Amino acid sequence: MGGNNRKQLRITQTGSGIGRPKDQKATLVGLGLNKLNRSRVVEDSPSVRGMINKVQHLLHVEAVK
């Protein structure tokens, strides 16, 4: 953990997964989100960015220092 210089992102679920396609619900679960206003801090990586882009209309994303 000492040499970890990767950027991190705080993602907060702002929209409901109810009525969304199964793949979008699964993406929210993959990001560790399942209820409104829950937040997670995740590493900024291409795979995480792809998941965020898929459900960006349901999330608020900010950089963590």
C-alpha positions in Angstrom: 0.0 0.0 0.0 2.9 2.4 0.6 3.8 2.8 -3.1 0.3 3.1 -4.5 0.2 6.1 -6.8 -2.9 5.2 -8.7 -5.7 7.7 -8.9 -8.9 6.9 -7.0 -12.5 7.8 -7.8 -15.4 8.2 -5.4 -18.6 7.1 -7.1 -22.0 7.8 -5.6 -25.2 6.2 -6.9 -27.7 9.0 -7.6 -30.2 7.1 -9.7 -32.2 4.0 -9.1 -31.6 0.7 -10.7 -35.3 -0.2 -10.7 -36.6 -0.6 -14.2 -33.2 -0.6 -15.7 -31.9 -3.4 -18.0 -30.2 -6.4 -16.3 -26.8 -5.5 -17.6 -27.0 -2.0 -16.0 -28.1 -3.5 -12.7 -25.2 -6.0 -12.8 -22.8 -3.1 -13.5 -24.0 -1.3 -10.4 -23.4 -4.4 -8.4 -20.0 -4.8 -10.0 -19.1 -1.3 -8.8 -20.3 -2.2 -5.3 -23.4 -0.1 -5.4 -27.0 -1.2 -4.8 -28.8 1.6 -3.0 -29.2 5.4 -3.6 -26.6 7.7 -2.1 -24.2 4.9 -1.4 -20.5 5.7 -2.2 -17.5 3.6 -3.0 -13.9 4.6 -3.6 -12.4 2.6 -6.4 -9.1 2.7 -8.4 -9.2 4.5 -11.6 -8.6 1.9 -14.3 -9.9 1.3 -17.8 -12.3 -1.4 -16.7 -13.8 0.7 -14.0 -14.1 3.7 -16.4 -16.0 1.4 -18.8 -18.4 0.4 -16.1 -18.9 4.0 -15.0 -19.6 5.0 -18.6 -22.2 2.3 -19.0 -24.3 3.7 -16.0 -23.0 7.3 -15.9 -26.6 8.6 -15.9 -27.0 6.9 -12.4 -23.8 8.0 -10.9 -21.8 11.0 -9.6 -18.1 10.7 -10.0 -15.3 12.7 -8.3 -11.6 12.3 -8.0 -10.1 11.5 -4.5 -6.8 13.0 -3.5 
